[in-house]
Structure formats: C-alpha cells, structure tokens
C-alpha cells in the first residue's frame, strides 16, 4: 500500500487497515468523567464542604439534576471556575472551558446525605439492561451482580441521551445503561 492509498482510507499514516483498531474498544470517556465526579462528591462530603463544583457537561448536568430532584443536594447552579453566577451567562464555545456546575451539599445532624456514590457501569464493562431487568432490580432481585434497590437509594440509568432514575425508566418502559448507585 502506498501513501496515496493510505490518505484515501483516512487512517493514521503508516497504519495498515488490518492492524487498525476500531474506536469501539476505546473507553467511554463520559463514564470516566462520571467516576471522577462520584469520587469528588464523596471526598467533598467527607470534609464537610457546603459547596463544590463539577465540570459543565450534558451528562454532569443530568446527573446533578437527578441528585437535586431526589433531594441528595440542596442547590444546583451554573457558574464559572470562580463561583456560581449571580446573573445569567450564556455558554459559548469561547467560555465553555471555564463553565462549572455548583452543587450545594446537604447534611443532617452533621452527617452527609450523600454517603456513597458507586459507579455500576465501568468504562471497560458497560452494563446495559432491558426494562424487564430494571423492574427486577426495583422489585428486589439481583440482576447481573447488581444488588436490588434499597429504600433511600437512587440508581441512575442512561436511556438514549437522557439520564433518569431507575423508577422513571421502568415507568416509561425504557431500558438502558445502568450508570451509578447513590445512597
């Protein structure tokens, strides 16, 4: 194979087609970022911070919104690296790198409401379940080594491009990737 044929294949220079790895084997970077966010929030609750920030992405926004909706955090605000915004600031390609989501953490009797955030799907092993399997988890059955949902817990599922609570996914008859467990 010569240089012109390699250029037409749109592969990196010097790579034969048979040895070129597909991008499907590359880890899902959004899960890596979600794992960092889970670890960050656990660390923040251990040192009793009242306010913290996480990166502003679509997945992080949906993740944080579900935490807020279920009562695990007290507030959710958009902001910059310096702090929450007082006035509305539009997100543009010029300022996207400085945008953050600011979360107010909740405590009751000096104990954190967010105790443990555990990733279920890992970048190397993604767990995708049908609606019937999600129903079994909600009703108390172990499915693919995923423990049943306990009172006061939240399991987040990515259905297409939307992240929702496992109960919402079961109600809407959707299946998807099981992201994390929060208690």
N, C-alpha and C positions, 0 to 999 in steps of 0.2 A: 504494500500500500504506500502510495507517495503522499507528499504534503498536501496537494490539492484535494485528494480524496478524503484526507483527514479533516480538512476545513469544511468540506461539504457535509460530513457527518455531524458537525458541531460538537465534537468531543475534544477533551483536552489534548494538546499536541503530544504526540508520541504514545498515545494510548490506542491499543488495538480494540476493536469493538468487542471481541470475545472476552477480553480481560476487564472491560469497563463495568464497574459496579453500578447498579441502579440506585436511585435515591431513595427507594423504598426501605433500604436497610439502614438509612441514616436515622438516628434517634429523633423523636418528635420533640423539637425544641420548646414548644409551649408547655409540655409536661415537665421539662427540666426547670423552666421558669416558675411553674406552679409549685414544684418541690422546694425551690428556694424561698418562695413566698410562705409556704407552710412552715418551714424551718424558721424563717424570720419572725412570723407571728408568734410561734411558740417561745422563741427567745425573748421577744418583747414582753409577753405576759409573765415570764419568769422573773424579769427585773422590774415588773410593775409599771411599765410605761403607760401613760394615758393616751398618747397619740403617736402614731407611726405612719410611715409612707411605704407604698409599694409601687412598682412600675405601672404606668398607664398603658394597658393593652386591652383589647376586647375581652380576652379570656379573664384577665385580672379584674376587670370591671364587673363582669357577670359573676365571678367568684365572690367578690366583695359585696355585690348587691344581694346575693343569696344569704351571705352571713348577716347582713343588715336586716333583711326581710325575716329571717328566723330568730333574730334577737341576740346573736352572738357578739355583735359590735354595736356601739351606741351611735356612731355617726359615720358618714361616708361623704367626703368632699373631694372635688378636683383641686389641684394646686400645682405648684412648681417645686423645685428642689428646696426652696426657701421656706415653704409653708403653704397652708391652704389659701386659696384665692378669696379675697373679700368681694371682688367684682368678677363677673363672668369674663373669661378669657377663652377665645376660640382656639381650638387645636389646629395648627397648620403644620406643613412639612418643615417650616423653619424652627418651630418651637417644640416639636414632638419629643425631642431628646430630653427636654427639661420638665416635661409634664409628669406628675405623680398623682396617685390616689392617696388621700389621707384618711386613715381609719381611726376612729375613737374606740379604744378598747374598754370593755366593761368588766367591773369587779363587783362582787357581792361579799360583804364582810371580809374584805381584803383578800378574797380568793378570786382568781380569774374565771370568767365564764368560759373562755376558750381554754380548755385543758389540753387537748391533744388533737393535732391535725396530722392525719396519716394518708399518704398517697397510696391508692389501691392500684391503679394502672401505672406502670412504670414506663420510662422511655423505651426500655428493651422488651417489655412484656405488656402489651396493651390488652385490657380486659373489656371486651365488648359483649353485652348481654342483650338478649331479646326481652320483650315486655313480660313474657311468662316467667323468666328467670328473675326479673326485677320484682315481680309480685311475690315470688317465693322468699326473697330476701326480706321484703316488708312483712311477710306473714310468719317469719321465724325459722326459715330453713337455710342451711348453709349451701351456697351455690359456688362452685369453683373456688373453694377455700375462702370465700367472702362470708364473714360472720353476719348473722341476721341483724337487722336494725333494732337498736335498743331505745327505750324512752330517753329523750333528751339528746339524741344523736341526729346528725344530718349526713346523708350521703349524697354527693353531687354527681350528676350524670350529664355527659355532653351528648345531646341529641342533635345531630347535624352541626349547625353553628351556634346552637343555643345551649347554655348551661342551666340546668334546673335541678331541683330537689327530686329525689327518687320517687316520692309520693306524687309529685306533679307529673313525672314521666309515666308512672303507672296509670294515673287518671286519664292522661291524654293518649294512652295506649301506644307509647313510643319505647323503643329500645335505644341503647347507645353505649358509649364508653363510660365505665364507672371510674370517676376521677379520684375522689378522696372521701374520707370519713372524718367527721368533725364531732368532737364531744367535749 
